[in-house]
Each structure stands twice: as C-alpha cells, then as structure tokens.
Amino acid sequence: MFETLPESTENCIGFKVSGKVTAQDYEDLVPKLDEAIARYGKINLLVVFGDFEGWDGLDAAKADFAFGTHGYRQVEKAAFVGDKKWQEWMVKIMAPFTRHTEERFFGPDEMEAAWQWVLGQ
C-alpha cells in the first residue's frame, strides 16, 4: 500500500510503502504522479519504507519495474528512507535503470534531512 505523506508538495510527493504492494496500488499511485509530471515537467519523490514486505505477485513486481524504468525518467530526485540493509541495496541495484534520477538513501532517523535534500533546501 502507498500512503501519501502530509509533508508532500505539488511537485515533491512523499509516500510510505507498507505491507505487500499490489498491481492495483500502482494503478492508484501512477496517475497521481503522472498528473504532477504533466503539470511541472519534473517531480521529486520521497519514499519511506514502512513495514514494506515486498510485492504481491508478479504483476505488482512488473508494475514496479515498469514505473522504475519508464515513468521514473521524469523524477529529478528521489530520497528513500528505511532501516533495512536490503532496502538500501534495492535502491543501489536499480541505479543503472534509474540513471536519469539523483537518488539517495537515508536512515529512519534522517527523515528531516531526506525532506531537505529532496526539496533542495
């Protein structure tokens, strides 16, 4: 599930990822991101890995990969916040596919720094 964070702005969208993410979750999220991209050209993201347990089936994993390799081209900066090493590695592994985006991983105690970085402050 994706939950939009209240600190989000129109062109810097933050969301928390929790549980098992489904293909429907992507179908709900991507139009919101596309709308912001259509309006601003480029957007920034802040992704918080809550109790993220992975993807619920192959369709969800494919939706994630499709967004990461195609829709993600209009994302200028992406901050990822998490407390597990595998989450940090996941961001690094995807880097060759997301080379148009500046990415940075933050620990859970660095939430404020993550927002400042992604907002360019």
SERO-400934 format. One record per residue: residue number from 1; x, z, y of N, C-alpha, C in turn; residue in one letter. Coordinates in nm, 2 decimals, always signed. Layout:
<pts>
<pt n="NUM" n_X="X" n_Z="Z" n_Y="Y" ca_X="X" ca_Z="Z" ca_Y="Y" c_X="X" c_Z="Z" c_Y="Y" res="A"/>
...
</pts>
This chain:
<pts>
<pt n="1" n_X="+0.08" n_Z="+0.00" n_Y="-0.12" ca_X="+0.00" ca_Z="+0.00" ca_Y="+0.00" c_X="+0.09" c_Z="+0.00" c_Y="+0.12" res="M"/>
<pt n="2" n_X="+0.04" n_Z="-0.07" n_Y="+0.23" ca_X="+0.11" ca_Z="-0.07" ca_Y="+0.36" c_X="+0.03" c_Z="+0.00" c_Y="+0.46" res="F"/>
<pt n="3" n_X="+0.09" n_Z="+0.09" n_Y="+0.53" ca_X="+0.01" ca_Z="+0.17" ca_Y="+0.63" c_X="+0.09" c_Z="+0.15" c_Y="+0.76" res="E"/>
<pt n="4" n_X="+0.02" n_Z="+0.10" n_Y="+0.86" ca_X="+0.08" ca_Z="+0.07" ca_Y="+0.99" c_X="+0.11" c_Z="+0.21" c_Y="+1.06" res="T"/>
<pt n="5" n_X="+0.23" n_Z="+0.21" n_Y="+1.11" ca_X="+0.27" ca_Z="+0.34" ca_Y="+1.18" c_X="+0.22" c_Z="+0.34" c_Y="+1.33" res="L"/>
<pt n="6" n_X="+0.18" n_Z="+0.45" n_Y="+1.38" ca_X="+0.12" ca_Z="+0.46" ca_Y="+1.51" c_X="+0.22" c_Z="+0.43" c_Y="+1.62" res="P"/>
<pt n="7" n_X="+0.35" n_Z="+0.43" n_Y="+1.60" ca_X="+0.46" ca_Z="+0.40" ca_Y="+1.70" c_X="+0.47" c_Z="+0.25" c_Y="+1.72" res="E"/>
<pt n="8" n_X="+0.40" n_Z="+0.17" n_Y="+1.64" ca_X="+0.42" ca_Z="+0.03" ca_Y="+1.64" c_X="+0.37" c_Z="-0.03" c_Y="+1.78" res="S"/>
<pt n="9" n_X="+0.44" n_Z="-0.14" n_Y="+1.82" ca_X="+0.40" ca_Z="-0.21" ca_Y="+1.94" c_X="+0.35" c_Z="-0.34" c_Y="+1.90" res="T"/>
<pt n="10" n_X="+0.31" n_Z="-0.43" n_Y="+1.99" ca_X="+0.25" ca_Z="-0.56" ca_Y="+1.95" c_X="+0.36" c_Z="-0.65" c_Y="+1.88" res="E"/>
<pt n="11" n_X="+0.48" n_Z="-0.64" n_Y="+1.92" ca_X="+0.58" ca_Z="-0.72" ca_Y="+1.86" c_X="+0.69" c_Z="-0.65" c_Y="+1.78" res="N"/>
<pt n="12" n_X="+0.67" n_Z="-0.52" n_Y="+1.76" ca_X="+0.75" ca_Z="-0.44" ca_Y="+1.67" c_X="+0.66" c_Z="-0.36" c_Y="+1.58" res="C"/>
<pt n="13" n_X="+0.65" n_Z="-0.40" n_Y="+1.46" ca_X="+0.55" ca_Z="-0.35" ca_Y="+1.37" c_X="+0.62" c_Z="-0.26" c_Y="+1.27" res="I"/>
<pt n="14" n_X="+0.57" n_Z="-0.13" n_Y="+1.26" ca_X="+0.63" ca_Z="-0.04" ca_Y="+1.17" c_X="+0.52" c_Z="-0.01" c_Y="+1.06" res="G"/>
<pt n="15" n_X="+0.56" n_Z="+0.00" n_Y="+0.94" ca_X="+0.47" ca_Z="+0.03" ca_Y="+0.84" c_X="+0.54" c_Z="+0.11" c_Y="+0.72" res="F"/>
<pt n="16" n_X="+0.46" n_Z="+0.20" n_Y="+0.66" ca_X="+0.51" ca_Z="+0.28" ca_Y="+0.55" c_X="+0.46" c_Z="+0.21" c_Y="+0.42" res="K"/>
<pt n="17" n_X="+0.55" n_Z="+0.20" n_Y="+0.32" ca_X="+0.52" ca_Z="+0.14" ca_Y="+0.19" c_X="+0.51" c_Z="+0.26" c_Y="+0.09" res="V"/>
<pt n="18" n_X="+0.39" n_Z="+0.26" n_Y="+0.02" ca_X="+0.38" ca_Z="+0.37" ca_Y="-0.07" c_X="+0.31" c_Z="+0.32" c_Y="-0.20" res="S"/>
<pt n="19" n_X="+0.33" n_Z="+0.39" n_Y="-0.30" ca_X="+0.27" ca_Z="+0.36" ca_Y="-0.43" c_X="+0.32" c_Z="+0.22" c_Y="-0.48" res="G"/>
<pt n="20" n_X="+0.24" n_Z="+0.16" n_Y="-0.57" ca_X="+0.27" ca_Z="+0.03" ca_Y="-0.62" c_X="+0.20" c_Z="-0.07" c_Y="-0.52" res="K"/>
<pt n="21" n_X="+0.28" n_Z="-0.17" n_Y="-0.48" ca_X="+0.23" ca_Z="-0.27" ca_Y="-0.38" c_X="+0.17" c_Z="-0.38" c_Y="-0.46" res="V"/>
<pt n="22" n_X="+0.06" n_Z="-0.43" n_Y="-0.42" ca_X="-0.02" ca_Z="-0.53" ca_Y="-0.49" c_X="-0.01" c_Z="-0.66" c_Y="-0.41" res="T"/>
<pt n="23" n_X="-0.05" n_Z="-0.77" n_Y="-0.47" ca_X="-0.05" ca_Z="-0.90" ca_Y="-0.40" c_X="-0.16" c_Z="-0.89" c_Y="-0.29" res="A"/>
<pt n="24" n_X="-0.27" n_Z="-0.82" n_Y="-0.31" ca_X="-0.37" ca_Z="-0.80" ca_Y="-0.21" c_X="-0.31" c_Z="-0.73" c_Y="-0.09" res="Q"/>
<pt n="25" n_X="-0.22" n_Z="-0.63" n_Y="-0.11" ca_X="-0.16" ca_Z="-0.57" ca_Y="+0.00" c_X="-0.09" c_Z="-0.67" c_Y="+0.09" res="D"/>
<pt n="26" n_X="-0.02" n_Z="-0.76" n_Y="+0.03" ca_X="+0.05" ca_Z="-0.87" ca_Y="+0.11" c_X="-0.05" c_Z="-0.96" c_Y="+0.18" res="Y"/>
<pt n="27" n_X="-0.16" n_Z="-0.99" n_Y="+0.11" ca_X="-0.27" ca_Z="-1.07" ca_Y="+0.17" c_X="-0.33" c_Z="-1.00" c_Y="+0.29" res="E"/>
<pt n="28" n_X="-0.33" n_Z="-0.87" n_Y="+0.30" ca_X="-0.38" ca_Z="-0.80" ca_Y="+0.41" c_X="-0.27" c_Z="-0.79" c_Y="+0.52" res="D"/>
<pt n="29" n_X="-0.15" n_Z="-0.77" n_Y="+0.49" ca_X="-0.04" ca_Z="-0.75" ca_Y="+0.58" c_X="+0.01" c_Z="-0.88" c_Y="+0.65" res="L"/>
<pt n="30" n_X="+0.03" n_Z="-0.98" n_Y="+0.58" ca_X="+0.09" ca_Z="-1.10" ca_Y="+0.63" c_X="+0.02" c_Z="-1.16" c_Y="+0.75" res="V"/>
<pt n="31" n_X="-0.12" n_Z="-1.17" n_Y="+0.74" ca_X="-0.19" ca_Z="-1.23" ca_Y="+0.86" c_X="-0.16" c_Z="-1.15" c_Y="+0.99" res="P"/>
<pt n="32" n_X="-0.15" n_Z="-1.02" n_Y="+0.98" ca_X="-0.12" ca_Z="-0.93" ca_Y="+1.10" c_X="+0.02" c_Z="-0.97" c_Y="+1.15" res="K"/>
<pt n="33" n_X="+0.12" n_Z="-0.99" n_Y="+1.06" ca_X="+0.25" ca_Z="-1.03" ca_Y="+1.11" c_X="+0.25" c_Z="-1.17" c_Y="+1.16" res="L"/>
<pt n="34" n_X="+0.18" n_Z="-1.26" n_Y="+1.10" ca_X="+0.17" ca_Z="-1.40" ca_Y="+1.14" c_X="+0.11" c_Z="-1.40" c_Y="+1.28" res="D"/>
<pt n="35" n_X="+0.01" n_Z="-1.32" n_Y="+1.31" ca_X="-0.06" ca_Z="-1.32" ca_Y="+1.44" c_X="+0.04" c_Z="-1.27" c_Y="+1.55" res="E"/>
<pt n="36" n_X="+0.12" n_Z="-1.17" n_Y="+1.52" ca_X="+0.22" ca_Z="-1.13" ca_Y="+1.61" c_X="+0.33" c_Z="-1.23" c_Y="+1.64" res="A"/>
<pt n="37" n_X="+0.37" n_Z="-1.30" n_Y="+1.53" ca_X="+0.47" ca_Z="-1.41" ca_Y="+1.54" c_X="+0.41" c_Z="-1.52" c_Y="+1.62" res="I"/>
<pt n="38" n_X="+0.29" n_Z="-1.56" n_Y="+1.60" ca_X="+0.22" ca_Z="-1.67" ca_Y="+1.68" c_X="+0.22" c_Z="-1.63" c_Y="+1.83" res="A"/>
<pt n="39" n_X="+0.20" n_Z="-1.51" n_Y="+1.86" ca_X="+0.19" ca_Z="-1.46" ca_Y="+2.00" c_X="+0.33" c_Z="-1.45" c_Y="+2.06" res="R"/>
<pt n="40" n_X="+0.43" n_Z="-1.40" n_Y="+1.99" ca_X="+0.56" ca_Z="-1.36" ca_Y="+2.05" c_X="+0.67" c_Z="-1.45" c_Y="+2.01" res="Y"/>
<pt n="41" n_X="+0.65" n_Z="-1.53" n_Y="+1.90" ca_X="+0.76" ca_Z="-1.61" ca_Y="+1.85" c_X="+0.85" c_Z="-1.54" c_Y="+1.75" res="G"/>
<pt n="42" n_X="+0.90" n_Z="-1.43" n_Y="+1.79" ca_X="+0.98" ca_Z="-1.34" ca_Y="+1.70" c_X="+0.92" c_Z="-1.20" c_Y="+1.71" res="K"/>
<pt n="43" n_X="+0.94" n_Z="-1.13" n_Y="+1.60" ca_X="+0.90" ca_Z="-0.99" ca_Y="+1.59" c_X="+1.01" c_Z="-0.90" c_Y="+1.53" res="I"/>
<pt n="44" n_X="+0.99" n_Z="-0.77" n_Y="+1.54" ca_X="+1.08" ca_Z="-0.68" ca_Y="+1.47" c_X="+1.00" c_Z="-0.59" c_Y="+1.38" res="N"/>
<pt n="45" n_X="+1.06" n_Z="-0.55" n_Y="+1.27" ca_X="+0.99" ca_Z="-0.46" ca_Y="+1.18" c_X="+1.06" c_Z="-0.33" c_Y="+1.15" res="L"/>
<pt n="46" n_X="+0.99" n_Z="-0.23" n_Y="+1.12" ca_X="+1.04" ca_Z="-0.10" ca_Y="+1.08" c_X="+0.97" c_Z="-0.07" c_Y="+0.95" res="L"/>
<pt n="47" n_X="+1.04" n_Z="-0.06" n_Y="+0.84" ca_X="+0.97" ca_Z="-0.03" ca_Y="+0.71" c_X="+1.02" c_Z="+0.10" c_Y="+0.66" res="V"/>
<pt n="48" n_X="+0.92" n_Z="+0.19" n_Y="+0.63" ca_X="+0.95" ca_Z="+0.32" ca_Y="+0.58" c_X="+0.92" c_Z="+0.32" c_Y="+0.43" res="V"/>
<pt n="49" n_X="+1.01" n_Z="+0.34" n_Y="+0.34" ca_X="+0.99" ca_Z="+0.36" ca_Y="+0.20" c_X="+0.94" c_Z="+0.50" c_Y="+0.18" res="F"/>
<pt n="50" n_X="+0.80" n_Z="+0.51" n_Y="+0.16" ca_X="+0.75" ca_Z="+0.65" ca_Y="+0.13" c_X="+0.77" c_Z="+0.67" c_Y="-0.02" res="G"/>
<pt n="51" n_X="+0.66" n_Z="+0.69" n_Y="-0.09" ca_X="+0.68" ca_Z="+0.71" ca_Y="-0.23" c_X="+0.66" c_Z="+0.57" c_Y="-0.30" res="D"/>
<pt n="52" n_X="+0.73" n_Z="+0.47" n_Y="-0.25" ca_X="+0.72" ca_Z="+0.34" ca_Y="-0.30" c_X="+0.77" c_Z="+0.34" c_Y="-0.45" res="F"/>
<pt n="53" n_X="+0.68" n_Z="+0.28" n_Y="-0.53" ca_X="+0.71" ca_Z="+0.28" ca_Y="-0.68" c_X="+0.74" c_Z="+0.14" c_Y="-0.73" res="E"/>
<pt n="54" n_X="+0.74" n_Z="+0.04" n_Y="-0.64" ca_X="+0.77" ca_Z="-0.10" ca_Y="-0.68" c_X="+0.64" c_Z="-0.18" c_Y="-0.67" res="G"/>
<pt n="55" n_X="+0.64" n_Z="-0.30" n_Y="-0.74" ca_X="+0.53" ca_Z="-0.39" ca_Y="-0.73" c_X="+0.44" c_Z="-0.39" c_Y="-0.85" res="W"/>
<pt n="56" n_X="+0.32" n_Z="-0.41" n_Y="-0.82" ca_X="+0.21" ca_Z="-0.40" ca_Y="-0.93" c_X="+0.20" c_Z="-0.54" c_Y="-0.98" res="D"/>
<pt n="57" n_X="+0.29" n_Z="-0.58" n_Y="-1.07" ca_X="+0.27" ca_Z="-0.71" ca_Y="-1.13" c_X="+0.36" c_Z="-0.82" c_Y="-1.07" res="G"/>
<pt n="58" n_X="+0.36" n_Z="-0.93" n_Y="-1.14" ca_X="+0.44" ca_Z="-1.05" ca_Y="-1.10" c_X="+0.39" c_Z="-1.11" c_Y="-0.97" res="L"/>
<pt n="59" n_X="+0.26" n_Z="-1.11" n_Y="-0.95" ca_X="+0.20" ca_Z="-1.17" ca_Y="-0.83" c_X="+0.25" c_Z="-1.10" c_Y="-0.71" res="D"/>
<pt n="60" n_X="+0.25" n_Z="-0.97" n_Y="-0.71" ca_X="+0.30" ca_Z="-0.89" ca_Y="-0.60" c_X="+0.45" c_Z="-0.91" c_Y="-0.57" res="A"/>
<pt n="61" n_X="+0.53" n_Z="-0.92" n_Y="-0.68" ca_X="+0.67" ca_Z="-0.94" ca_Y="-0.66" c_X="+0.69" c_Z="-1.08" c_Y="-0.60" res="A"/>
<pt n="62" n_X="+0.61" n_Z="-1.18" n_Y="-0.64" ca_X="+0.63" ca_Z="-1.32" ca_Y="-0.59" c_X="+0.58" c_Z="-1.32" c_Y="-0.44" res="K"/>
<pt n="63" n_X="+0.48" n_Z="-1.25" n_Y="-0.41" ca_X="+0.44" ca_Z="-1.24" ca_Y="-0.27" c_X="+0.54" c_Z="-1.18" c_Y="-0.18" res="A"/>
<pt n="64" n_X="+0.61" n_Z="-1.08" n_Y="-0.23" ca_X="+0.72" ca_Z="-1.01" ca_Y="-0.16" c_X="+0.83" c_Z="-1.11" c_Y="-0.14" res="D"/>
<pt n="65" n_X="+0.87" n_Z="-1.18" n_Y="-0.24" ca_X="+0.98" ca_Z="-1.27" ca_Y="-0.23" c_X="+0.95" c_Z="-1.39" c_Y="-0.14" res="F"/>
<pt n="66" n_X="+0.82" n_Z="-1.44" n_Y="-0.15" ca_X="+0.78" ca_Z="-1.55" ca_Y="-0.06" c_X="+0.79" c_Z="-1.50" c_Y="+0.09" res="A"/>
<pt n="67" n_X="+0.74" n_Z="-1.39" n_Y="+0.12" ca_X="+0.75" ca_Z="-1.34" ca_Y="+0.26" c_X="+0.89" c_Z="-1.32" c_Y="+0.30" res="F"/>
<pt n="68" n_X="+0.97" n_Z="-1.26" n_Y="+0.21" ca_X="+1.11" ca_Z="-1.24" ca_Y="+0.24" c_X="+1.20" c_Z="-1.36" c_Y="+0.26" res="G"/>
<pt n="69" n_X="+1.16" n_Z="-1.47" n_Y="+0.20" ca_X="+1.24" ca_Z="-1.59" ca_Y="+0.21" c_X="+1.19" c_Z="-1.69" c_Y="+0.30" res="T"/>
<pt n="70" n_X="+1.06" n_Z="-1.68" n_Y="+0.34" ca_X="+1.00" ca_Z="-1.79" ca_Y="+0.43" c_X="+0.94" c_Z="-1.72" c_Y="+0.56" res="H"/>
<pt n="71" n_X="+0.84" n_Z="-1.64" n_Y="+0.54" ca_X="+0.78" ca_Z="-1.58" ca_Y="+0.66" c_X="+0.87" c_Z="-1.49" c_Y="+0.74" res="G"/>
<pt n="72" n_X="+0.97" n_Z="-1.44" n_Y="+0.67" ca_X="+1.07" ca_Z="-1.35" ca_Y="+0.74" c_X="+1.16" c_Z="-1.41" c_Y="+0.84" res="Y"/>
<pt n="73" n_X="+1.16" n_Z="-1.54" n_Y="+0.84" ca_X="+1.25" ca_Z="-1.62" ca_Y="+0.94" c_X="+1.22" c_Z="-1.58" c_Y="+1.08" res="R"/>
<pt n="74" n_X="+1.10" n_Z="-1.54" n_Y="+1.11" ca_X="+1.07" ca_Z="-1.51" ca_Y="+1.25" c_X="+1.08" c_Z="-1.36" c_Y="+1.28" res="Q"/>
<pt n="75" n_X="+1.15" n_Z="-1.29" n_Y="+1.19" ca_X="+1.18" ca_Z="-1.15" ca_Y="+1.21" c_X="+1.32" c_Z="-1.14" c_Y="+1.27" res="V"/>
<pt n="76" n_X="+1.33" n_Z="-1.09" n_Y="+1.39" ca_X="+1.46" ca_Z="-1.08" ca_Y="+1.45" c_X="+1.55" c_Z="-0.96" c_Y="+1.40" res="E"/>
<pt n="77" n_X="+1.48" n_Z="-0.85" n_Y="+1.39" ca_X="+1.55" ca_Z="-0.73" ca_Y="+1.35" c_X="+1.45" c_Z="-0.65" c_Y="+1.25" res="K"/>
<pt n="78" n_X="+1.51" n_Z="-0.59" n_Y="+1.15" ca_X="+1.43" ca_Z="-0.51" ca_Y="+1.06" c_X="+1.51" c_Z="-0.38" c_Y="+1.02" res="A"/>
<pt n="79" n_X="+1.45" n_Z="-0.27" n_Y="+1.05" ca_X="+1.50" ca_Z="-0.14" ca_Y="+1.01" c_X="+1.43" c_Z="-0.09" c_Y="+0.89" res="A"/>
<pt n="80" n_X="+1.50" n_Z="-0.04" n_Y="+0.79" ca_X="+1.45" ca_Z="+0.01" ca_Y="+0.67" c_X="+1.49" c_Z="+0.16" c_Y="+0.66" res="F"/>
<pt n="81" n_X="+1.39" n_Z="+0.25" n_Y="+0.63" ca_X="+1.41" ca_Z="+0.39" ca_Y="+0.63" c_X="+1.37" c_Z="+0.44" c_Y="+0.49" res="V"/>
<pt n="82" n_X="+1.47" n_Z="+0.50" n_Y="+0.42" ca_X="+1.44" ca_Z="+0.55" ca_Y="+0.29" c_X="+1.54" c_Z="+0.66" c_Y="+0.25" res="G"/>
<pt n="83" n_X="+1.51" n_Z="+0.72" n_Y="+0.13" ca_X="+1.60" ca_Z="+0.83" ca_Y="+0.09" c_X="+1.66" c_Z="+0.80" c_Y="-0.05" res="D"/>
<pt n="84" n_X="+1.65" n_Z="+0.68" n_Y="-0.10" ca_X="+1.70" ca_Z="+0.65" ca_Y="-0.23" c_X="+1.80" c_Z="+0.54" c_Y="-0.23" res="K"/>
<pt n="85" n_X="+1.90" n_Z="+0.55" n_Y="-0.30" ca_X="+2.01" ca_Z="+0.45" ca_Y="-0.30" c_X="+1.96" c_Z="+0.31" c_Y="-0.34" res="K"/>
<pt n="86" n_X="+1.87" n_Z="+0.31" n_Y="-0.44" ca_X="+1.82" ca_Z="+0.18" ca_Y="-0.48" c_X="+1.75" c_Z="+0.10" c_Y="-0.37" res="W"/>
<pt n="87" n_X="+1.69" n_Z="+0.18" n_Y="-0.28" ca_X="+1.62" ca_Z="+0.11" ca_Y="-0.17" c_X="+1.72" c_Z="+0.05" c_Y="-0.07" res="Q"/>
<pt n="88" n_X="+1.83" n_Z="+0.12" n_Y="-0.05" ca_X="+1.94" ca_Z="+0.06" ca_Y="+0.03" c_X="+2.00" c_Z="-0.06" c_Y="-0.04" res="E"/>
<pt n="89" n_X="+2.02" n_Z="-0.05" n_Y="-0.17" ca_X="+2.07" ca_Z="-0.17" ca_Y="-0.24" c_X="+1.98" c_Z="-0.28" c_Y="-0.24" res="W"/>
<pt n="90" n_X="+1.85" n_Z="-0.26" n_Y="-0.25" ca_X="+1.75" ca_Z="-0.36" ca_Y="-0.24" c_X="+1.76" c_Z="-0.44" c_Y="-0.11" res="M"/>
<pt n="91" n_X="+1.78" n_Z="-0.37" n_Y="+0.00" ca_X="+1.80" ca_Z="-0.44" ca_Y="+0.13" c_X="+1.92" c_Z="-0.52" c_Y="+0.13" res="V"/>
<pt n="92" n_X="+2.03" n_Z="-0.47" n_Y="+0.07" ca_X="+2.16" ca_Z="-0.55" ca_Y="+0.06" c_X="+2.15" c_Z="-0.67" c_Y="-0.03" res="K"/>
<pt n="93" n_X="+2.08" n_Z="-0.65" n_Y="-0.14" ca_X="+2.06" ca_Z="-0.77" ca_Y="-0.23" c_X="+1.98" c_Z="-0.88" c_Y="-0.17" res="I"/>
<pt n="94" n_X="+1.89" n_Z="-0.85" n_Y="-0.09" ca_X="+1.80" ca_Z="-0.95" ca_Y="-0.02" c_X="+1.87" c_Z="-1.02" c_Y="+0.09" res="M"/>
<pt n="95" n_X="+1.98" n_Z="-0.96" n_Y="+0.14" ca_X="+2.05" ca_Z="-1.01" ca_Y="+0.26" c_X="+2.08" c_Z="-1.16" c_Y="+0.26" res="A"/>
<pt n="96" n_X="+2.13" n_Z="-1.22" n_Y="+0.15" ca_X="+2.15" ca_Z="-1.37" ca_Y="+0.15" c_X="+2.02" c_Z="-1.45" c_Y="+0.18" res="P"/>
<pt n="97" n_X="+1.91" n_Z="-1.39" n_Y="+0.14" ca_X="+1.78" ca_Z="-1.46" ca_Y="+0.16" c_X="+1.72" c_Z="-1.44" c_Y="+0.30" res="F"/>
<pt n="98" n_X="+1.77" n_Z="-1.34" n_Y="+0.37" ca_X="+1.71" ca_Z="-1.30" ca_Y="+0.49" c_X="+1.82" c_Z="-1.31" c_Y="+0.60" res="T"/>
<pt n="99" n_X="+1.91" n_Z="-1.40" n_Y="+0.59" ca_X="+2.02" ca_Z="-1.41" ca_Y="+0.69" c_X="+1.98" c_Z="-1.44" c_Y="+0.83" res="R"/>
<pt n="100" n_X="+1.86" n_Z="-1.48" n_Y="+0.86" ca_X="+1.82" ca_Z="-1.50" ca_Y="+0.99" c_X="+1.78" c_Z="-1.37" c_Y="+1.06" res="H"/>
<pt n="101" n_X="+1.78" n_Z="-1.26" n_Y="+0.99" ca_X="+1.73" ca_Z="-1.13" ca_Y="+1.04" c_X="+1.84" c_Z="-1.03" c_Y="+1.04" res="T"/>
<pt n="102" n_X="+1.86" n_Z="-0.96" n_Y="+1.15" ca_X="+1.96" ca_Z="-0.85" ca_Y="+1.15" c_X="+1.89" c_Z="-0.73" c_Y="+1.09" res="E"/>
<pt n="103" n_X="+1.95" n_Z="-0.67" n_Y="+0.98" ca_X="+1.89" ca_Z="-0.56" ca_Y="+0.91" c_X="+1.98" c_Z="-0.44" c_Y="+0.91" res="E"/>
<pt n="104" n_X="+1.92" n_Z="-0.33" n_Y="+0.90" ca_X="+1.99" ca_Z="-0.20" ca_Y="+0.90" c_X="+1.91" c_Z="-0.10" c_Y="+0.82" res="R"/>
<pt n="105" n_X="+1.98" n_Z="-0.02" n_Y="+0.74" ca_X="+1.92" ca_Z="+0.09" ca_Y="+0.66" c_X="+1.95" c_Z="+0.22" c_Y="+0.72" res="F"/>
<pt n="106" n_X="+1.85" n_Z="+0.31" n_Y="+0.73" ca_X="+1.86" ca_Z="+0.44" ca_Y="+0.78" c_X="+1.81" c_Z="+0.54" c_Y="+0.68" res="F"/>
<pt n="107" n_X="+1.86" n_Z="+0.66" n_Y="+0.69" ca_X="+1.82" ca_Z="+0.77" ca_Y="+0.60" c_X="+1.69" c_Z="+0.83" c_Y="+0.66" res="G"/>
<pt n="108" n_X="+1.62" n_Z="+0.91" n_Y="+0.59" ca_X="+1.49" ca_Z="+0.97" ca_Y="+0.63" c_X="+1.51" c_Z="+1.06" c_Y="+0.76" res="P"/>
<pt n="109" n_X="+1.62" n_Z="+1.11" n_Y="+0.78" ca_X="+1.64" ca_Z="+1.20" ca_Y="+0.90" c_X="+1.68" c_Z="+1.12" c_Y="+1.02" res="D"/>
<pt n="110" n_X="+1.68" n_Z="+0.98" n_Y="+1.01" ca_X="+1.72" ca_Z="+0.90" ca_Y="+1.12" c_X="+1.61" c_Z="+0.81" c_Y="+1.17" res="E"/>
<pt n="111" n_X="+1.49" n_Z="+0.86" n_Y="+1.15" ca_X="+1.37" ca_Z="+0.78" ca_Y="+1.19" c_X="+1.38" c_Z="+0.74" c_Y="+1.34" res="M"/>
<pt n="112" n_X="+1.41" n_Z="+0.84" n_Y="+1.43" ca_X="+1.41" ca_Z="+0.81" ca_Y="+1.57" c_X="+1.52" c_Z="+0.71" c_Y="+1.60" res="E"/>
<pt n="113" n_X="+1.64" n_Z="+0.72" n_Y="+1.54" ca_X="+1.74" ca_Z="+0.62" ca_Y="+1.56" c_X="+1.70" c_Z="+0.48" c_Y="+1.51" res="A"/>
<pt n="114" n_X="+1.62" n_Z="+0.48" n_Y="+1.40" ca_X="+1.57" ca_Z="+0.35" ca_Y="+1.35" c_X="+1.48" c_Z="+0.28" c_Y="+1.45" res="A"/>
<pt n="115" n_X="+1.39" n_Z="+0.36" n_Y="+1.51" ca_X="+1.30" ca_Z="+0.30" ca_Y="+1.61" c_X="+1.38" c_Z="+0.26" c_Y="+1.73" res="W"/>
<pt n="116" n_X="+1.47" n_Z="+0.34" n_Y="+1.78" ca_X="+1.55" ca_Z="+0.30" ca_Y="+1.89" c_X="+1.63" c_Z="+0.17" c_Y="+1.87" res="Q"/>
<pt n="117" n_X="+1.69" n_Z="+0.16" n_Y="+1.75" ca_X="+1.76" ca_Z="+0.04" ca_Y="+1.71" c_X="+1.67" c_Z="-0.09" c_Y="+1.71" res="W"/>
<pt n="118" n_X="+1.56" n_Z="-0.07" n_Y="+1.64" ca_X="+1.47" ca_Z="-0.19" ca_Y="+1.62" c_X="+1.40" c_Z="-0.23" c_Y="+1.75" res="V"/>
<pt n="119" n_X="+1.38" n_Z="-0.13" n_Y="+1.84" ca_X="+1.32" ca_Z="-0.16" ca_Y="+1.97" c_X="+1.43" c_Z="-0.21" c_Y="+2.07" res="L"/>
<pt n="120" n_X="+1.56" n_Z="-0.20" n_Y="+2.04" ca_X="+1.66" ca_Z="-0.24" ca_Y="+2.13" c_X="+1.69" c_Z="-0.14" c_Y="+2.24" res="G"/>
<pt n="121" n_X="+1.67" n_Z="-0.02" n_Y="+2.21" ca_X="+1.69" ca_Z="+0.09" ca_Y="+2.32" c_X="+1.82" c_Z="+0.16" c_Y="+2.30" res="Q"/>
</pts>
